[in-house]
């Protein structure tokens, strides 16, 4: 088994987050994780940055 996968499996409980817990992530604009999804939520700062970027 891949060592990274084994680590995730062995520490699965520490990776769990609740539905209202914030979590850090970094978007690399690949479009693979959020295409055709309705559960990706943006906060007001995200919306402001997008609006500013798009003019």
CHARMM internal coordinates of N, CA and C (Angstrom, degrees):
IC EDIT
DIST 1 N 1 CA 1.4569
DIST 1 CA 1 C 1.5282
ANGL 1 N 1 CA 1 C 108.30
DIST 1 C 2 N 1.3154
ANGL 1 CA 1 C 2 N 115.42
DIHE 1 N 1 CA 1 C 2 N 141.84
DIST 2 N 2 CA 1.4653
ANGL 1 C 2 N 2 CA 121.97
DIHE 1 CA 1 C 2 N 2 CA 177.13
DIST 2 CA 2 C 1.5300
ANGL 2 N 2 CA 2 C 108.98
DIHE 1 C 2 N 2 CA 2 C -57.41
DIST 2 C 3 N 1.3404
ANGL 2 CA 2 C 3 N 118.57
DIHE 2 N 2 CA 2 C 3 N 133.98
DIST 3 N 3 CA 1.4634
ANGL 2 C 3 N 3 CA 120.69
DIHE 2 CA 2 C 3 N 3 CA -178.34
DIST 3 CA 3 C 1.5321
ANGL 3 N 3 CA 3 C 113.74
DIHE 2 C 3 N 3 CA 3 C -59.14
DIST 3 C 4 N 1.3236
ANGL 3 CA 3 C 4 N 116.98
DIHE 3 N 3 CA 3 C 4 N -34.49
DIST 4 N 4 CA 1.4710
ANGL 3 C 4 N 4 CA 119.47
DIHE 3 CA 3 C 4 N 4 CA 178.83
DIST 4 CA 4 C 1.5132
ANGL 4 N 4 CA 4 C 110.92
DIHE 3 C 4 N 4 CA 4 C -67.09
DIST 4 C 5 N 1.3217
ANGL 4 CA 4 C 5 N 116.45
DIHE 4 N 4 CA 4 C 5 N -42.62
DIST 5 N 5 CA 1.4559
ANGL 4 C 5 N 5 CA 121.05
DIHE 4 CA 4 C 5 N 5 CA 178.87
DIST 5 CA 5 C 1.5287
ANGL 5 N 5 CA 5 C 110.41
DIHE 4 C 5 N 5 CA 5 C -65.70
DIST 5 C 6 N 1.3217
ANGL 5 CA 5 C 6 N 116.71
DIHE 5 N 5 CA 5 C 6 N -41.73
DIST 6 N 6 CA 1.4598
ANGL 5 C 6 N 6 CA 120.15
DIHE 5 CA 5 C 6 N 6 CA 177.63
DIST 6 CA 6 C 1.5257
ANGL 6 N 6 CA 6 C 110.67
DIHE 5 C 6 N 6 CA 6 C -60.17
DIST 6 C 7 N 1.3208
ANGL 6 CA 6 C 7 N 118.17
DIHE 6 N 6 CA 6 C 7 N -42.07
DIST 7 N 7 CA 1.4630
ANGL 6 C 7 N 7 CA 121.54
DIHE 6 CA 6 C 7 N 7 CA 178.22
DIST 7 CA 7 C 1.5301
ANGL 7 N 7 CA 7 C 110.48
DIHE 6 C 7 N 7 CA 7 C -60.50
DIST 7 C 8 N 1.3171
ANGL 7 CA 7 C 8 N 116.78
DIHE 7 N 7 CA 7 C 8 N -44.57
DIST 8 N 8 CA 1.4691
ANGL 7 C 8 N 8 CA 121.05
DIHE 7 CA 7 C 8 N 8 CA -179.84
DIST 8 CA 8 C 1.5232
ANGL 8 N 8 CA 8 C 110.41
DIHE 7 C 8 N 8 CA 8 C -63.18
DIST 8 C 9 N 1.3214
ANGL 8 CA 8 C 9 N 116.65
DIHE 8 N 8 CA 8 C 9 N -44.93
DIST 9 N 9 CA 1.4638
ANGL 8 C 9 N 9 CA 120.44
DIHE 8 CA 8 C 9 N 9 CA -179.94
DIST 9 CA 9 C 1.5255
ANGL 9 N 9 CA 9 C 110.26
DIHE 8 C 9 N 9 CA 9 C -63.81
DIST 9 C 10 N 1.3273
ANGL 9 CA 9 C 10 N 117.30
DIHE 9 N 9 CA 9 C 10 N -43.76
DIST 10 N 10 CA 1.4634
ANGL 9 C 10 N 10 CA 121.10
DIHE 9 CA 9 C 10 N 10 CA -178.46
DIST 10 CA 10 C 1.5269
ANGL 10 N 10 CA 10 C 112.70
DIHE 9 C 10 N 10 CA 10 C -67.61
DIST 10 C 11 N 1.3154
ANGL 10 CA 10 C 11 N 117.72
DIHE 10 N 10 CA 10 C 11 N -27.36
DIST 11 N 11 CA 1.4631
ANGL 10 C 11 N 11 CA 122.03
DIHE 10 CA 10 C 11 N 11 CA -176.63
DIST 11 CA 11 C 1.5315
ANGL 11 N 11 CA 11 C 112.12
DIHE 10 C 11 N 11 CA 11 C -115.77
DIST 11 C 12 N 1.3184
ANGL 11 CA 11 C 12 N 116.57
DIHE 11 N 11 CA 11 C 12 N 27.80
DIST 12 N 12 CA 1.4555
ANGL 11 C 12 N 12 CA 121.96
DIHE 11 CA 11 C 12 N 12 CA -174.00
DIST 12 CA 12 C 1.5299
ANGL 12 N 12 CA 12 C 113.04
DIHE 11 C 12 N 12 CA 12 C -53.76
DIST 12 C 13 N 1.3344
ANGL 12 CA 12 C 13 N 116.58
DIHE 12 N 12 CA 12 C 13 N -44.00
DIST 13 N 13 CA 1.4663
ANGL 12 C 13 N 13 CA 119.96
DIHE 12 CA 12 C 13 N 13 CA -177.44
DIST 13 CA 13 C 1.5187
ANGL 13 N 13 CA 13 C 112.65
DIHE 12 C 13 N 13 CA 13 C -61.05
DIST 13 C 14 N 1.3195
ANGL 13 CA 13 C 14 N 118.12
DIHE 13 N 13 CA 13 C 14 N -32.26
DIST 14 N 14 CA 1.4701
ANGL 13 C 14 N 14 CA 120.13
DIHE 13 CA 13 C 14 N 14 CA -179.18
DIST 14 CA 14 C 1.5314
ANGL 14 N 14 CA 14 C 112.07
DIHE 13 C 14 N 14 CA 14 C -75.44
DIST 14 C 15 N 1.3323
ANGL 14 CA 14 C 15 N 117.87
DIHE 14 N 14 CA 14 C 15 N -13.49
DIST 15 N 15 CA 1.4590
ANGL 14 C 15 N 15 CA 121.26
DIHE 14 CA 14 C 15 N 15 CA 179.86
DIST 15 CA 15 C 1.5284
ANGL 15 N 15 CA 15 C 112.94
DIHE 14 C 15 N 15 CA 15 C -92.87
DIST 15 C 16 N 1.3290
ANGL 15 CA 15 C 16 N 117.60
DIHE 15 N 15 CA 15 C 16 N -10.42
DIST 16 N 16 CA 1.4586
ANGL 15 C 16 N 16 CA 120.77
DIHE 15 CA 15 C 16 N 16 CA -177.72
DIST 16 CA 16 C 1.5282
ANGL 16 N 16 CA 16 C 110.43
DIHE 15 C 16 N 16 CA 16 C -67.87
DIST 16 C 17 N 1.3259
ANGL 16 CA 16 C 17 N 115.99
DIHE 16 N 16 CA 16 C 17 N 140.15
DIST 17 N 17 CA 1.4544
ANGL 16 C 17 N 17 CA 121.23
DIHE 16 CA 16 C 17 N 17 CA 173.25
DIST 17 CA 17 C 1.5239
ANGL 17 N 17 CA 17 C 108.07
DIHE 16 C 17 N 17 CA 17 C -131.91
DIST 17 C 18 N 1.3073
ANGL 17 CA 17 C 18 N 115.19
DIHE 17 N 17 CA 17 C 18 N 153.68
DIST 18 N 18 CA 1.4605
ANGL 17 C 18 N 18 CA 120.43
DIHE 17 CA 17 C 18 N 18 CA 179.32
DIST 18 CA 18 C 1.5202
ANGL 18 N 18 CA 18 C 110.75
DIHE 17 C 18 N 18 CA 18 C -81.60
DIST 18 C 19 N 1.3185
ANGL 18 CA 18 C 19 N 117.38
DIHE 18 N 18 CA 18 C 19 N 166.80
DIST 19 N 19 CA 1.4636
ANGL 18 C 19 N 19 CA 120.88
DIHE 18 CA 18 C 19 N 19 CA -177.36
DIST 19 CA 19 C 1.5272
ANGL 19 N 19 CA 19 C 113.98
DIHE 18 C 19 N 19 CA 19 C -64.81
DIST 19 C 20 N 1.3240
ANGL 19 CA 19 C 20 N 118.39
DIHE 19 N 19 CA 19 C 20 N -23.63
DIST 20 N 20 CA 1.4615
ANGL 19 C 20 N 20 CA 120.74
DIHE 19 CA 19 C 20 N 20 CA -179.55
DIST 20 CA 20 C 1.5211
ANGL 20 N 20 CA 20 C 113.68
DIHE 19 C 20 N 20 CA 20 C -107.00
DIST 20 C 21 N 1.3232
ANGL 20 CA 20 C 21 N 117.11
DIHE 20 N 20 CA 20 C 21 N 5.38
DIST 21 N 21 CA 1.4622
ANGL 20 C 21 N 21 CA 120.25
DIHE 20 CA 20 C 21 N 21 CA -179.95
DIST 21 CA 21 C 1.5231
ANGL 21 N 21 CA 21 C 110.41
DIHE 20 C 21 N 21 CA 21 C -82.65
DIST 21 C 22 N 1.3388
ANGL 21 CA 21 C 22 N 116.58
DIHE 21 N 21 CA 21 C 22 N 134.65
DIST 22 N 22 CA 1.4697
ANGL 21 C 22 N 22 CA 118.35
DIHE 21 CA 21 C 22 N 22 CA 174.54
DIST 22 CA 22 C 1.5200
ANGL 22 N 22 CA 22 C 110.01
DIHE 21 C 22 N 22 CA 22 C -72.97
DIST 22 C 23 N 1.2970
ANGL 22 CA 22 C 23 N 116.67
DIHE 22 N 22 CA 22 C 23 N 154.72
DIST 23 N 23 CA 1.4562
ANGL 22 C 23 N 23 CA 120.38
DIHE 22 CA 22 C 23 N 23 CA 176.52
DIST 23 CA 23 C 1.5225
ANGL 23 N 23 CA 23 C 108.50
DIHE 22 C 23 N 23 CA 23 C -144.22
DIST 23 C 24 N 1.3228
ANGL 23 CA 23 C 24 N 117.00
DIHE 23 N 23 CA 23 C 24 N 142.72
DIST 24 N 24 CA 1.4572
ANGL 23 C 24 N 24 CA 119.99
DIHE 23 CA 23 C 24 N 24 CA -179.96
DIST 24 CA 24 C 1.5316
ANGL 24 N 24 CA 24 C 110.90
DIHE 23 C 24 N 24 CA 24 C -79.54
DIST 24 C 25 N 1.2890
ANGL 24 CA 24 C 25 N 116.15
DIHE 24 N 24 CA 24 C 25 N 142.07
DIST 25 N 25 CA 1.4544
ANGL 24 C 25 N 25 CA 120.73
DIHE 24 CA 24 C 25 N 25 CA 171.48
DIST 25 CA 25 C 1.5170
ANGL 25 N 25 CA 25 C 107.86
DIHE 24 C 25 N 25 CA 25 C -155.43
DIST 25 C 26 N 1.2918
ANGL 25 CA 25 C 26 N 115.86
DIHE 25 N 25 CA 25 C 26 N 161.91
DIST 26 N 26 CA 1.4613
ANGL 25 C 26 N 26 CA 120.94
DIHE 25 CA 25 C 26 N 26 CA 179.59
DIST 26 CA 26 C 1.5241
ANGL 26 N 26 CA 26 C 107.82
DIHE 25 C 26 N 26 CA 26 C -125.61
DIST 26 C 27 N 1.3035
ANGL 26 CA 26 C 27 N 116.32
DIHE 26 N 26 CA 26 C 27 N 119.66
DIST 27 N 27 CA 1.4631
ANGL 26 C 27 N 27 CA 121.01
DIHE 26 CA 26 C 27 N 27 CA 179.80
DIST 27 CA 27 C 1.5194
ANGL 27 N 27 CA 27 C 109.43
DIHE 26 C 27 N 27 CA 27 C -78.43
DIST 27 C 28 N 1.3223
ANGL 27 CA 27 C 28 N 115.50
DIHE 27 N 27 CA 27 C 28 N 128.00
DIST 28 N 28 CA 1.4675
ANGL 27 C 28 N 28 CA 120.07
DIHE 27 CA 27 C 28 N 28 CA 176.30
DIST 28 CA 28 C 1.5291
ANGL 28 N 28 CA 28 C 111.00
DIHE 27 C 28 N 28 CA 28 C -105.31
DIST 28 C 29 N 1.3490
ANGL 28 CA 28 C 29 N 115.85
DIHE 28 N 28 CA 28 C 29 N 10.69
DIST 29 N 29 CA 1.4542
ANGL 28 C 29 N 29 CA 123.49
DIHE 28 CA 28 C 29 N 29 CA 175.54
DIST 29 CA 29 C 1.5231
ANGL 29 N 29 CA 29 C 113.17
DIHE 28 C 29 N 29 CA 29 C 57.17
DIST 29 C 30 N 1.3312
ANGL 29 CA 29 C 30 N 115.65
DIHE 29 N 29 CA 29 C 30 N 37.20
DIST 30 N 30 CA 1.4672
ANGL 29 C 30 N 30 CA 119.86
DIHE 29 CA 29 C 30 N 30 CA 178.50
DIST 30 CA 30 C 1.5234
ANGL 30 N 30 CA 30 C 111.38
DIHE 29 C 30 N 30 CA 30 C -82.34
DIST 30 C 31 N 1.3427
ANGL 30 CA 30 C 31 N 116.86
DIHE 30 N 30 CA 30 C 31 N -25.19
DIST 31 N 31 CA 1.4559
ANGL 30 C 31 N 31 CA 121.02
DIHE 30 CA 30 C 31 N 31 CA -179.99
DIST 31 CA 31 C 1.5170
ANGL 31 N 31 CA 31 C 113.83
DIHE 30 C 31 N 31 CA 31 C 79.98
DIST 31 C 32 N 1.3122
ANGL 31 CA 31 C 32 N 118.33
DIHE 31 N 31 CA 31 C 32 N 4.00
DIST 32 N 32 CA 1.4637
ANGL 31 C 32 N 32 CA 120.40
DIHE 31 CA 31 C 32 N 32 CA -176.38
DIST 32 CA 32 C 1.5291
ANGL 32 N 32 CA 32 C 113.12
DIHE 31 C 32 N 32 CA 32 C -85.26
DIST 32 C 33 N 1.3267
ANGL 32 CA 32 C 33 N 117.30
DIHE 32 N 32 CA 32 C 33 N -29.56
DIST 33 N 33 CA 1.4707
ANGL 32 C 33 N 33 CA 118.34
DIHE 32 CA 32 C 33 N 33 CA -173.09
DIST 33 CA 33 C 1.5160
ANGL 33 N 33 CA 33 C 113.25
DIHE 32 C 33 N 33 CA 33 C -91.70
DIST 33 C 34 N 1.2966
ANGL 33 CA 33 C 34 N 119.30
DIHE 33 N 33 CA 33 C 34 N -21.89
DIST 34 N 34 CA 1.4697
ANGL 33 C 34 N 34 CA 118.94
DIHE 33 CA 33 C 34 N 34 CA -171.69
DIST 34 CA 34 C 1.5260
ANGL 34 N 34 CA 34 C 113.79
DIHE 33 C 34 N 34 CA 34 C -121.36
DIST 34 C 35 N 1.3048
ANGL 34 CA 34 C 35 N 118.78
DIHE 34 N 34 CA 34 C 35 N 4.90
DIST 35 N 35 CA 1.4571
ANGL 34 C 35 N 35 CA 121.10
DIHE 34 CA 34 C 35 N 35 CA 178.35
DIST 35 CA 35 C 1.5275
ANGL 35 N 35 CA 35 C 109.51
DIHE 34 C 35 N 35 CA 35 C -73.67
DIST 35 C 36 N 1.3187
ANGL 35 CA 35 C 36 N 116.75
DIHE 35 N 35 CA 35 C 36 N 133.67
DIST 36 N 36 CA 1.4723
ANGL 35 C 36 N 36 CA 123.54
DIHE 35 CA 35 C 36 N 36 CA 178.32
DIST 36 CA 36 C 1.5255
ANGL 36 N 36 CA 36 C 112.25
DIHE 35 C 36 N 36 CA 36 C 61.46
DIST 36 C 37 N 1.3330
ANGL 36 CA 36 C 37 N 116.98
DIHE 36 N 36 CA 36 C 37 N 36.27
DIST 37 N 37 CA 1.4621
ANGL 36 C 37 N 37 CA 120.80
DIHE 36 CA 36 C 37 N 37 CA 177.47
DIST 37 CA 37 C 1.5107
ANGL 37 N 37 CA 37 C 108.70
DIHE 36 C 37 N 37 CA 37 C -123.68
DIST 37 C 38 N 1.3136
ANGL 37 CA 37 C 38 N 115.61
DIHE 37 N 37 CA 37 C 38 N 145.67
DIST 38 N 38 CA 1.4541
ANGL 37 C 38 N 38 CA 120.76
DIHE 37 CA 37 C 38 N 38 CA 179.18
DIST 38 CA 38 C 1.5187
ANGL 38 N 38 CA 38 C 111.79
DIHE 37 C 38 N 38 CA 38 C -113.58
DIST 38 C 39 N 1.3174
ANGL 38 CA 38 C 39 N 117.77
DIHE 38 N 38 CA 38 C 39 N 3.90
DIST 39 N 39 CA 1.4584
ANGL 38 C 39 N 39 CA 120.22
DIHE 38 CA 38 C 39 N 39 CA -177.15
DIST 39 CA 39 C 1.5294
ANGL 39 N 39 CA 39 C 113.27
DIHE 38 C 39 N 39 CA 39 C -104.52
DIST 39 C 40 N 1.3233
ANGL 39 CA 39 C 40 N 117.63
DIHE 39 N 39 CA 39 C 40 N 9.38
DIST 40 N 40 CA 1.4605
ANGL 39 C 40 N 40 CA 121.48
DIHE 39 CA 39 C 40 N 40 CA 175.98
DIST 40 CA 40 C 1.5216
ANGL 40 N 40 CA 40 C 106.68
DIHE 39 C 40 N 40 CA 40 C -88.38
DIST 40 C 41 N 1.3216
ANGL 40 CA 40 C 41 N 116.18
DIHE 40 N 40 CA 40 C 41 N 114.24
DIST 41 N 41 CA 1.4569
ANGL 40 C 41 N 41 CA 120.91
DIHE 40 CA 40 C 41 N 41 CA -177.01
DIST 41 CA 41 C 1.5230
ANGL 41 N 41 CA 41 C 110.45
DIHE 40 C 41 N 41 CA 41 C -104.67
DIST 41 C 42 N 1.3102
ANGL 41 CA 41 C 42 N 115.92
DIHE 41 N 41 CA 41 C 42 N 142.45
DIST 42 N 42 CA 1.4522
ANGL 41 C 42 N 42 CA 122.11
DIHE 41 CA 41 C 42 N 42 CA 178.04
DIST 42 CA 42 C 1.5135
ANGL 42 N 42 CA 42 C 109.58
DIHE 41 C 42 N 42 CA 42 C -110.94
DIST 42 C 43 N 1.3148
ANGL 42 CA 42 C 43 N 115.65
DIHE 42 N 42 CA 42 C 43 N 144.28
DIST 43 N 43 CA 1.4604
ANGL 42 C 43 N 43 CA 118.33
DIHE 42 CA 42 C 43 N 43 CA 175.34
DIST 43 CA 43 C 1.5337
ANGL 43 N 43 CA 43 C 108.40
DIHE 42 C 43 N 43 CA 43 C -92.98
DIST 43 C 44 N 1.3178
ANGL 43 CA 43 C 44 N 118.81
DIHE 43 N 43 CA 43 C 44 N 170.00
DIST 44 N 44 CA 1.4670
ANGL 43 C 44 N 44 CA 120.68
DIHE 43 CA 43 C 44 N 44 CA -177.92
DIST 44 CA 44 C 1.5355
ANGL 44 N 44 CA 44 C 113.73
DIHE 43 C 44 N 44 CA 44 C -56.47
DIST 44 C 45 N 1.3212
ANGL 44 CA 44 C 45 N 116.97
DIHE 44 N 44 CA 44 C 45 N -35.52
DIST 45 N 45 CA 1.4689
ANGL 44 C 45 N 45 CA 119.18
DIHE 44 CA 44 C 45 N 45 CA 179.05
DIST 45 CA 45 C 1.5302
ANGL 45 N 45 CA 45 C 111.09
DIHE 44 C 45 N 45 CA 45 C -66.81
DIST 45 C 46 N 1.3272
ANGL 45 CA 45 C 46 N 117.48
DIHE 45 N 45 CA 45 C 46 N -38.92
DIST 46 N 46 CA 1.4667
ANGL 45 C 46 N 46 CA 120.83
DIHE 45 CA 45 C 46 N 46 CA 175.41
DIST 46 CA 46 C 1.5255
ANGL 46 N 46 CA 46 C 110.52
DIHE 45 C 46 N 46 CA 46 C -59.33
DIST 46 C 47 N 1.3413
ANGL 46 CA 46 C 47 N 115.75
DIHE 46 N 46 CA 46 C 47 N -46.78
DIST 47 N 47 CA 1.4651
ANGL 46 C 47 N 47 CA 120.45
DIHE 46 CA 46 C 47 N 47 CA -179.35
DIST 47 CA 47 C 1.5258
ANGL 47 N 47 CA 47 C 111.36
DIHE 46 C 47 N 47 CA 47 C -62.58
DIST 47 C 48 N 1.3243
ANGL 47 CA 47 C 48 N 116.66
DIHE 47 N 47 CA 47 C 48 N -41.07
DIST 48 N 48 CA 1.4607
ANGL 47 C 48 N 48 CA 120.84
DIHE 47 CA 47 C 48 N 48 CA 178.79
DIST 48 CA 48 C 1.5272
ANGL 48 N 48 CA 48 C 110.98
DIHE 47 C 48 N 48 CA 48 C -61.84
DIST 48 C 49 N 1.3377
ANGL 48 CA 48 C 49 N 116.25
DIHE 48 N 48 CA 48 C 49 N -45.84
DIST 49 N 49 CA 1.4662
ANGL 48 C 49 N 49 CA 119.58
DIHE 48 CA 48 C 49 N 49 CA 179.87
DIST 49 CA 49 C 1.5280
ANGL 49 N 49 CA 49 C 111.97
DIHE 48 C 49 N 49 CA 49 C -63.19
DIST 49 C 50 N 1.3316
ANGL 49 CA 49 C 50 N 116.32
DIHE 49 N 49 CA 49 C 50 N -40.40
DIST 50 N 50 CA 1.4602
ANGL 49 C 50 N 50 CA 119.58
DIHE 49 CA 49 C 50 N 50 CA 179.36
DIST 50 CA 50 C 1.5355
ANGL 50 N 50 CA 50 C 110.59
DIHE 49 C 50 N 50 CA 50 C -65.77
DIST 50 C 51 N 1.3290
ANGL 50 CA 50 C 51 N 116.52
DIHE 50 N 50 CA 50 C 51 N -44.22
DIST 51 N 51 CA 1.4534
ANGL 50 C 51 N 51 CA 120.69
DIHE 50 CA 50 C 51 N 51 CA -179.34
DIST 51 CA 51 C 1.5323
ANGL 51 N 51 CA 51 C 110.15
DIHE 50 C 51 N 51 CA 51 C -63.94
DIST 51 C 52 N 1.3189
ANGL 51 CA 51 C 52 N 116.56
DIHE 51 N 51 CA 51 C 52 N -41.00
DIST 52 N 52 CA 1.4581
ANGL 51 C 52 N 52 CA 120.63
DIHE 51 CA 51 C 52 N 52 CA 179.49
DIST 52 CA 52 C 1.5336
ANGL 52 N 52 CA 52 C 110.35
DIHE 51 C 52 N 52 CA 52 C -64.27
DIST 52 C 53 N 1.3165
ANGL 52 CA 52 C 53 N 116.01
DIHE 52 N 52 CA 52 C 53 N -42.99
DIST 53 N 53 CA 1.4728
ANGL 52 C 53 N 53 CA 120.64
DIHE 52 CA 52 C 53 N 53 CA -179.93
DIST 53 CA 53 C 1.5309
ANGL 53 N 53 CA 53 C 111.57
DIHE 52 C 53 N 53 CA 53 C -65.73
DIST 53 C 54 N 1.3193
ANGL 53 CA 53 C 54 N 116.05
DIHE 53 N 53 CA 53 C 54 N -39.72
DIST 54 N 54 CA 1.4674
ANGL 53 C 54 N 54 CA 120.18
DIHE 53 CA 53 C 54 N 54 CA -177.56
DIST 54 CA 54 C 1.5282
ANGL 54 N 54 CA 54 C 112.86
DIHE 53 C 54 N 54 CA 54 C -84.20
DIST 54 C 55 N 1.3424
ANGL 54 CA 54 C 55 N 115.42
DIHE 54 N 54 CA 54 C 55 N -9.38
DIST 55 N 55 CA 1.4630
ANGL 54 C 55 N 55 CA 119.09
DIHE 54 CA 54 C 55 N 55 CA 178.70
DIST 55 CA 55 C 1.4948
ANGL 55 N 55 CA 55 C 111.99
DIHE 54 C 55 N 55 CA 55 C 77.40
END
COOR INIT
IC SEED 1 N 1 CA 1 C
IC BUILD
